Amino acid sequence: MYFLIAFNSSHSCGDLDGLLQLLGKKLFNAGLKPHATYGSWKGYGSWKGYGSWKGYGSWKGSYVVSSHSRTSYPTGGFLVTLAALVDQFSVPTLPAVRGMRLVSDRAPIGSMPSLEQVVGRSLTLTEFSAGESEQSEHAGYGSTKFHLGTILPVGGPNYIHTTDAEAASVVFYVPIDGKLVAVVFSSESHNGPSFVAPRPGAATGAGGMFRDEHAAAIAYVAALAEARRQGHPWYNAARDPLLQHTLETTMGIADYGNAMGVPHGNGSIWYHSGFAGNNLVNVFGVSVASIDRLIRNKVPTIDVPGKYVGIYVGKASDRTGLGGTKFASKGIDMSDAALNESAVQDPDPHLEEALARGIIMLGELAIAQGWFEQVGWKDMGAAGLLCSSLEQLHGVIGMTINGNLIPTNEPRTPTEFLEAETQERFFLTVHEDYAPAVLHVFNDIIGLPFINNGARAAVVARCNDTGRYTFVQDNKIHVNLPADAMMNAPIVPRKVCEPRRVPQAIPTPMLSIGEEAERVLGSMTFKSDGFIHDHYDTHVRSTNIVNRGKAAATLRTHPLFEGQVGYSMVFDSSPVYGQLDPLHQAADSLVRGAWKMAAVGCSVVGVTNNANYGRADVPEEMWAFVKGQEGVARACNNWPLEQRYIAHICQDPDTASRFEGVERPTVGVGGGNVSLNKWNVNTGTAIPPTTILGLVGWTDAPSRYATWDIKPVERGSLYLVGARQESLGGTEYLQALYGPDMLGDSLFTIDYETSHAEVSAIIDAVRSGLVLAANDIESGGLLNAVAEMMVNTEDSVTARINLNASMALTFLTARQKLYSESYGMVLQVDRAQEHDFREVMQRHGVCAYLIGSAGSLDQGCEGRLSFKGHEFTTFSMEQHALQDSYRSKIEHCLTGVLPCPEHLVVP
């Protein structure tokens, strides 16, 4: 322990020197020696290092002494008080900080009024930069948090953690053990970096999402999903390197998933001209843990704040990712090379894997030794050390960080230490008694210093009860601001204005329906994602039941579930609907995801909200964001939680108590992120309004599910659940025939009550084992849905669709039946079980339309998909030809093997 010497009055240097001779001898004999940085004793005589005894209020006044004791020496009529200069970890104490000078470099007055008004002075340059990061759109949500806070239904009785934690978690219950298990989920957008540098950009997006998960639960990440939106190779005026973006973002995500042993759970990729110059890369992760292993992301409160220290864990601080939050809050500008280069991080998945092992080892040690309630941590993601330390503070808890203690391989400025988004790092707050255990785990057992040059765990901060966030370096104060003022970015009022749009009349068809079908199936929407997802490991630590590319949704289980329950992940939305109606587009993401999950017997129980939109300062684009959030809220409020799920988890008394008084429990939003200003400065184009919801589903019958592949039974019937609608607005039919600028007039309508009943009926039928195969109807309509079932069937099979069959309660044309994208599902049912299937539908009050047949072929015949209607609405196609096109579509389009069809080429 080192001490600061303070006198109760000022005297001449001669007086002080004499006093020090007496005092120095006493201190030396007591084993107290001066700190190397702050001064040195000379033969018990004068103290060197503070320049004529200046800097501590002329040595006047009383000082808070160390927590150990107050020691006073009455010598020569003077009262001498010893106060701790630094603690046992070399973090300056409050008395030492009070005596330090604020650095002289200052931002101009008026640079950031919201903080200047609070502190009553101009800001230091470090404070100004930190304020810019904290108040940027990416971190402060100034333009959006009012709308998010007043529109979205957050959480619900089935949630344990929601947006106040690093990740959300919903309850699963395992009756065999009578235990609650949390399914933890979070999402991350890494759009800008993934355009500027696709591989490291996507990789660090995946890595950040993994760390979010590890900051939520002591468990390995169970599954990863991604949702990507890129420009279209046939409409690429921006000349995006689409093949490079596809391959490198894929490899970036695979770098982390494969290296860390995280199986791929699900995903979606769309190619659309609206994302030229600004692709989207959103990632979504799920972990599974018992609820007693959930992590706090705040400074613990078991003891007084001053007993908690802050520990930096991971890679040595560098300059990578510097200004990342500011970069993410702007449009892409490829001419700003300096910002683009600095904002992209340097990934190291193998170091992250070591960190993950250390985090889990530490958590298990804390549980075993009984101090789990005295530790918390956060990922160093956006704005790096600044956000991860600042956002753990709450109430009166403040913190002092010593920049001289931060691991680094070369000198860094305070701004670089605070804001660089160096990857593979966590910031922990732990009671000082257990800090040595933390250091031992990471430095000695995991061996961070031996894995990456400069990587280690180090105590760099101590909490206090001042409510202030303080950063000191080289014995000077660079940041000293109220923590709450830094975190609470001011609301930025934005103008909102609905854009004017003239509905487009749908052209009169000039082709036969068979020729139109060829063009729809020839578009990039009818494709296998195998070119992408084959790069991902789906079997490591495998608990997959249904993998990506095998069904409308994936299905997984986990050892904690004891085989009794399973979960599903869906991460998708239409890239087209938002151009017609952003509210509809966002709502559709939830409802259509629920339809997808129904195919594997799962109902939606949790939602994470990824909002990707254009410029905050363009009223029409801000209007789209607001409408999108209204769409999420409308869908959630109209989508009840499954009663069977509620009854299941309410076997736990604590969970049951949370449902008391809730008349109609609905799906709630657990978290998410907003990615605004997704536009390209160089082209002047913004992305279409795009909300991508990550959904978590539940089933208590994980052995019952329906895949895409048609089963080769002799007598198989095809049923349609979900009536077709008249509207063709926003459909792939229009896009494939007339190009991306043809949107039509209006989208289909969403009837939540009917749709929920139909989804519930399908779930019931699937769990009852009555469905052989299934596919939901989405882009491309009924045509794509049935064709996708054919191409994903290895056996040669036949499928026949009767276009004269009733598919709604009103008259529809063959085109409306084929290409309507209203909600629905095609199901293959064995005729021996048709009676039971129809009974399930009737019990739910749902109409199931018999639209055809599907099953095995006569020996020696080739597989074929046929549509039979009137004379001009009959056509067919061979199964193997469809398969060849479907499986090679992405590769052939991106490499130019399959060029834009002549009818779509603009002169």
VEXFI-57056 format. One record per residue (C-alpha): residue in three letters; x, y, z. Coordinates in steps of 0.2 Angstrom, whole numbers, plus 5000, padded with zeros to 4 digits. Last residue first. Layout:
N
ALAXYZ
...
This chain:
907
PRO484249964635
VAL483749884652
VAL483949694652
LEU482449604660
HIS481849524644
GLU483549464639
PRO483849364655
CYS485249424666
PRO486749304665
LEU486849134671
VAL488749084670
GLY489049264676
THR490049204691
LEU488749274703
CYS487349204694
HIS488049024691
GLU488649014710
ILE486949064717
LYS485948954705
SER486948794706
ARG485748694717
TYR484148764710
SER484548744692
ASP485148564693
GLN483748514705
LEU482448594693
ALA483148494678
HIS483148334689
GLN481348354694
GLU480648374676
MET479448514673
SER477548524669
PHE476248634661
THR474348664661
THR473548834662
PHE473148864644
GLU471948714642
HIS471148734659
GLY472148674675
LYS473548544678
PHE475148584686
SER476448444685
LEU478048414694
ARG479048264687
GLY480148124693
GLU480748004679
CYS479847834677
GLY480747674677
GLN479647594691
ASP478047694693
LEU478347844704
SER478247874723
GLY477248014731
ALA476348174728
SER474548224726
GLY473448374722
ILE472548534729
LEU471548464744
TYR471148624753
ALA471248624773
CYS470048744781
VAL470448784799
GLY469248784814
HIS470548714826
ARG469548554828
GLN469248554810
MET471048554805
VAL471448414818
GLU469948314811
ARG470648334793
PHE472248254798
ASP471448114807
HIS470448074791
GLU471948094780
GLN472947974789
ALA472847824777
ARG472947954763
ASP474747994768
VAL474848184770
GLN476048304761
LEU475848474767
VAL475948644757
MET475848794769
GLY475048964768
TYR475249144771
SER474949264757
GLU476249264744
SER475049244729
TYR476049174714
LEU475149004709
LYS473449034715
GLN473449214709
ARG474149154692
ALA472749024691
THR471449154693
LEU470549164710
PHE468649144714
THR468249174733
LEU468249054747
ALA470049014744
MET471148874736
SER469748774727
ALA470548654714
ASN470648704696
LEU472548724698
ASN472648544702
ILE474448514707
ARG475348354703
ALA476948294712
THR477948144706
VAL479448064715
SER481248014710
ASP482147994727
GLU483348134733
THR481948254737
ASN482548434740
VAL482148484722
MET480348424723
MET479948514740
GLU480748674733
ALA479548654717
VAL478048644729
ALA478448804738
ASN479148894722
LEU477448874713
LEU476348904728
GLY477149074730
GLY478749144723
SER479349224739
GLU478349134753
ILE477348984755
ASP477848864769
ASN478448694765
ALA477948524772
ALA478248334772
LEU477548184780
VAL476248264791
LEU475148164803
GLY476448134816
SER475348214830
ARG476648344833
VAL476548394814
ALA474648394815
ASP474648504831
ILE475948624824
ILE474848634808
ALA473348674818
SER474148814828
VAL474848894812
GLU473148894805
ALA472348974821
HIS473749104821
SER473449144803
THR471549164806
GLU471749274821
TYR473149374813
ASP472349414797
ILE473749494787
THR473249564770
PHE474149534754
LEU475249684747
SER474649824737
ASP474949904720
GLY476249824709
LEU478149824714
MET478949834697
ASP480649914700
PRO481549754703
GLY481249684686
TYR479749644675
LEU479449454675
ALA480549404689
GLN480049544700
LEU478149534696
TYR478149344700
GLU479249374715
THR477849464723
GLY477749644730
GLY475949664724
LEU475049504718
SER473449534727
GLU472049404725
GLN472349294740
ARG472749114742
ALA471949024757
GLY473048954771
VAL473248774773
LEU473548684756
TYR473548494756
LEU474448374745
SER473948194746
GLY475148044746
ARG474647864741
GLU476047754736
VAL477347834748
PRO478947904741
LYS479048044754
ILE479248224748
ASP480748304755
TRP480448474764
THR480548414781
ALA479148384794
TYR479348364812
ARG479048244827
SER480448184837
PRO480548354846
ALA478848344854
ASP478848474868
THR479148614855
TRP479748784857
GLY480248924845
VAL481549064845
LEU481349204832
GLY482649324825
LEU481749474817
ILE482449554801
THR481749734799
THR482249804782
PRO481649964775
PRO482549964757
ILE484350014758
ALA484850194754
THR485550264738
GLY486650424735
THR487950324725
ASN489550384734
VAL488750414751
ASN487950244751
TRP486550214763
LYS486250124779
ASN486050274790
LEU485250164804
SER485649994811
VAL484549974826
ASN484849824838
GLY483949684846
GLY483149644863
GLY481749534871
VAL480249574861
GLY478649504867
VAL477549364861
THR475749374869
PRO475049324886
ARG473149364886
GLU472449394903
VAL474049414912
GLY473449424931
GLU474549284936
PHE475849244922
ARG477349294933
SER476749174947
ALA476749024935
THR478549054932
ASP478949054950
PRO477948894953
ASP478748794939
GLN477448684931
CYS477048854923
ILE478348814909
HIS477248674902
ALA475548764904
ILE476248914895
TYR476948804881
ARG475248714878
GLN474348884878
GLU475448944864
LEU475949124866
PRO474749244858
TRP475249334842
ASN474249494840
ASN475249604851
CYS476849534843
ALA476249574826
ARG475649744830
ALA477249784839
VAL478449734825
GLY477349824813
GLU477449984824
GLN479349964824
GLY479349964805
LYS478150114804
VAL479450214814
PHE480850154803
ALA479950194787
TRP479550364794
MET481450394796
GLU481650354778
GLU480350484773
PRO481050614785
VAL482850604779
ASP483950644793
ALA483950474801
ARG484550394784
GLY484150224779
TYR483550074789
ASN484049904797
ALA483049854812
ASN483549694820
ASN482249644833
THR482449494844
VAL480949384847
GLY480449244859
VAL479149104861
VAL478649064843
SER477848894841
CYS478748734835
GLY478148584827
VAL479448574813
ALA478348644800
ALA477548764812
MET479248854813
LYS479048914795
TRP477348984799
ALA477949074814
GLY479349154804
ARG478049214792
VAL477049294806
LEU478649374813
SER479449444798
ASP477749494791
ALA477549614804
ALA479149704799
GLN478649704780
HIS476849754784
LEU477449914793
PRO478749954780
ASP477349954766
LEU477749954748
GLN479649964748
GLY479649864764
TYR478949714755
VAL480449684744
PRO481849624755
SER480649494764
SER481149434781
ASP482249304789
PHE483049234805
VAL482149084811
MET482748974825
SER481948814833
TYR481948734850
GLY481748564857
VAL480948484872
GLN480948314881
GLY482648244875
GLU483448274892
PHE483248464889
LEU484948494897
PRO485748394883
HIS485148514870
THR483848504856
ARG483748574838
LEU482548604824
THR482848704809
ALA481548794799
ALA480648764782
ALA481548604780
LYS483148514775
GLY484248664770
ARG484748704787
ASN484848554798
VAL483348464807
ILE483848374823
ASN485348464827
THR486148434844
SER487848414837
ARG489348464847
VAL490048494829
HIS488748434817
THR488248594807
ASP489948654802
TYR489748794790
HIS490448804773
ASP489048704766
HIS487948854772
ILE488448964757
PHE488348864741
GLY487048764750
ASP485948914750
SER484848824737
LYS483948934725
PHE482248994718
THR482449184723
MET483849204711
SER482549194696
GLY482449044685
LEU480948974694
VAL479949134691
ARG480549134673
GLU480048954670
ALA478348984678
GLU477949134667
GLU478249024652
GLY477048894659
ILE475749024662
SER475849074644
LEU476649244641
MET475949414637
PRO475149444654
THR474349624656
PRO475449734666
ILE475149764685
ALA474649944688
GLN475950024699
PRO475350124714
VAL475950304715
ARG477050334730
ARG477250494741
PRO478350464756
GLU477650474773
CYS478550604783
VAL479450594800
LYS480550734806
ARG481850684819
PRO481950744837
VAL483650684844
ILE483450614861
PRO484950654872
ALA486250514875
ASN486050444892
MET487650354895
MET488850504897
ALA487650594908
ASP487350444919
ALA489250414921
PRO489550594927
LEU491150654919
ASN492950654923
VAL493950604908
HIS495750644904
ILE496450664922
LYS498350674923
ASN499550554932
ASP500150474916
GLN498450414912
VAL496750444921
PHE495050394916
THR493550444927
TYR491750394926
ARG490750484940
GLY489350414951
THR490450454966
ASP490250294976
ASN491750204970
CYS492350074958
ARG494150024954
ALA495050004938
VAL496449924928
VAL496649754935
ALA497449644922
ALA497049494912
ARG498149454898
ALA498549464879
GLY500249554875
ASN500749434861
ASN499349304859
ILE499249124866
PHE500649134879
PRO500049284888
LEU498249214888
GLY498749054897
ILE497048974901
ILE497748914918
ASP498949054922
ASN498449214914
PHE496549184912
VAL496149084928
HIS497449164939
LEU496949334935
VAL495149294940
ALA495649214956
PRO496749364961
ALA495249474958
TYR494249374971
ASP494449484986
GLU494349634976
HIS492549604972
VAL492249584953
THR491949694938
LEU492449614922
PHE492849694905
PHE492949564891
ARG494049564875
GLU494249464859
GLN494249614847
THR495049784848
GLU493649904846
ALA494650064850
GLU493650184860
LEU494450194878
PHE496250144875
GLU496350244858
THR495550394866
PRO496750384881
THR498250384869
ARG499150224866
PRO501050174869
GLU501550004862
ASN501049824865
THR499549854876
PRO498849794892
ILE497949934902
LEU498849984918
ASN499450154913
GLY497650194907
ASN497050194926
ILE495150184926
THR494150264940
MET492350204942
GLY490750274948
ILE489250184957
VAL487850304963
GLY486550214953
HIS487250114939
LEU488850074931
GLN489049924920
GLU488750034905
LEU490350134908
SER491549984908
SER490949894892
CYS490550054883
LEU492250144886
LEU493249984884
GLY492749954866
ALA491650084858
ALA490549944851
GLY491049774858
MET492049744874
ASP490949604880
LYS490149634897
TRP490549564915
GLY489849524932
VAL490649464948
GLN490049464966
GLU488549354965
PHE489549204958
TRP490549214975
GLY490149044982
GLN491648944978
ALA490848824966
ILE489848954958
ALA491349064956
LEU492348924949
GLU491048884937
GLY490949064931
LEU492849074929
MET492948904919
ILE491548974908
ILE492449134905
GLY494149054902
ARG493448924889
ALA492649074880
LEU494249174881
ALA495249024873
GLU493949014859
GLU494149204857
LEU495949184855
HIS495649054841
PRO494349164833
ASP495649304831
PRO494849454821
ASP495649624817
GLN494349754818
VAL493749874804
ALA493450054809
SER495250104806
GLU495250064788
ASN493550144784
LEU493950304794
ALA495650324785
ALA494950274768
ASP493550404767
SER493250384749
MET492250224751
ASP490950324760
ILE489650204768
GLY488350304777
LYS488650354795
SER488150284812
ALA489250134810
PHE490850234807
LYS490450334823
THR490250174833
GLY491850104825
GLY492950254828
LEU494450144832
GLY494049974826
THR495849924826
ARG497050044836
ASP497749914848
SER497349854866
ALA498149694871
LYS496949544868
GLY495949484882
VAL495349524900
TYR495249704907
ILE494749684926
GLY493749824935
VAL493849824954
TYR492449814967
LYS492649854985
GLY492350034983
PRO490550004978
VAL490049944995
ASP489749754996
ILE488349644988
THR488049774975
PRO488749694959
VAL489349804945
LYS488149774930
ASN488049644916
ARG487449504927
ILE487649324921
LEU486449184920
ARG487049014927
ASP485648994940
ILE484448994925
SER485048834918
ALA485948864902
VAL485548854883
SER486448974871
VAL485749054855
GLY486549164842
PHE485949284828
VAL487049374815
ASN486549514804
VAL487649554788
LEU486849684777
ASN487549754760
ASN487749934757
GLY488249984739
ALA486949874731
PHE485649824744
GLY484149884734
SER484649784719
HIS484149624728
TYR485049464732
TRP484349374748
ILE485249264761
SER484449174775
GLY485049084790
ASN484948934802
GLY485848834816
HIS487648824812
PRO488548724824
VAL489748824836
GLY491448734838
MET492448894841
ALA493448874825
ASN491948824815
GLY490848964821
TYR492149094821
ASP492949074804
ALA491349014797
ILE490649194799
GLY492149264790
MET492149134777
THR490349174772
THR490649354772
GLU492149324761
LEU491249214749
THR489649324747
HIS490549484747
GLN491849424734
LEU490549354723
LEU489549524724
PRO491049634720
ASP489849784719
ARG489749874702
ALA488550014708
ALA487549984693
ASN487249804698
TYR485549744692
TRP485849564686
PRO487149524700
HIS485849584714
GLY486549674729
GLN486649594745
ARG485549554761
ARG486249434774
ALA485349344789
GLU486449234799
ALA486249094812
LEU487249024825
ALA486948884838
ALA487348824855
VAL488548954862
TYR489548874876
ALA488748904893
ILE488949024908
ALA487649144902
ALA487449324896
ALA489149384894
HIS489549234884
GLU488149264873
ASP488649444869
ARG490449374866
PHE489749254853
MET488849404845
GLY490449504845
GLY491349354836
ALA490049344823
GLY490149524819
THR492049514820
ALA491949384807
ALA490749474795
GLY491949624795
PRO493549524795
ARG492849434779
PRO491949574770
ALA493149724772
VAL492149884767
PHE490449804765
SER490549694781
PRO491249834791
GLY489649934787
ASN488449794791
HIS488949714807
SER487249694815
GLU487149584830
SER485849474838
SER485549394855
PHE484749234862
VAL484749144879
VAL483648994881
ALA483548974899
VAL483248814908
LEU482048794923
LYS482148634932
GLY480948494938
ASP482248364933
ILE481148254922
PRO479948404920
VAL481148514909
TYR480548684908
PHE481048814895
VAL481048994899
VAL481549144888
SER483249234888
ALA483749404881
ALA485549454879
GLU486649584886
ALA485449634900
ASP484249774901
THR483449724885
THR482649564892
HIS483149434905
ILE481949304913
TYR480649304899
ASN479049194900
PRO478049334909
GLY478349464895
GLY479849564887
VAL479649724878
PRO478049774868
LEU478849894856
ILE478050074853
THR478550194867
GLY480350134871
LEU480850094853
HIS480050264847
PHE480950364860
LYS482550264858
THR482650294839
SER483450464835
GLY484650464850
TYR485050274849
GLY486650314860
ALA487750174854
HIS487450164835
GLU486650334833
SER488250414841
GLN487950484858
GLU489150364867
SER490450384853
GLU490350574852
GLY490450584871
ALA492050484871
SER492750594858
PHE492350754868
GLU492950674884
THR494550634876
LEU494750804869
THR494450884886
LEU492750954888
SER492351144891
ARG491651184908
GLY490051174918
VAL490050984920
VAL488150954916
GLN488051104903
GLU489651044894
LEU488850864893
SER487350914883
PRO488251064875
MET489450954865
SER490651054854
GLY489951224861
ILE491551274868
PRO493051214858
ALA493751044863
ARG495151054877
ASP496951004879
SER497451054896
VAL497350894905
LEU496350894921
ARG497550904936
MET497750764949
GLY497450804967
ARG495650734967
VAL496350584958
ALA497550544972
PRO496150564985
LEU495050454975
THR496250314974
PRO497450284959
VAL497450104953
SER499050024957
PHE498249854961
GLN498549864980
ASP497750034979
VAL498550194974
LEU498950354984
ALA498250295000
ALA498150445013
LEU499350485027
THR498850635038
VAL500150745046
LEU499550865060
PHE500851005063
GLY501351065080
GLY503151005078
THR502550825075
PRO500750765078
TYR500750605067
SER499050545061
THR498650375054
ARG496950335047
SER496650155044
HIS496450015031
SER495250105019
SER496550235015
VAL496450415020
VAL495150545014
TYR496150705014
SER495950855026
GLY496451035020
LYS497951115014
TRP499451045005
SER499551184993
GLY497851114986
TYR498750954980
GLY499651004965
LYS501151104972
TRP502351034985
SER503851124976
GLY503751014961
TYR502850844966
GLY504150724962
LYS505450724975
TRP505050704994
SER506450785005
GLY507350685019
TYR507250505025
GLY508850475016
LYS508050534999
TRP506250464998
SER505550444981
GLY504150514971
TYR502450464962
THR503050334949
ALA504150234960
HIS502950234975
PRO503750284991
LYS504150155005
LEU503250105020
GLY504049965031
ALA503650045048
ASN505450095050
PHE505350185034
LEU503750275039
LYS504450335056
LYS506150385048
GLY505150485035
LEU504150575048
LEU505650645057
GLN506550695041
LEU504950755033
LEU504550875047
GLY506250955044
ASP505950965026
LEU504251035029
ASP504851175040
GLY506251225027
CYS504951215013
SER503951345022
HIS502251305029
SER500451265023
SER499151195035
ASN498351025039
PHE499750925030
ALA499450785018
ILE500650645014
LEU500050525000
PHE500250335004
TYR500750174995
MET500050005000
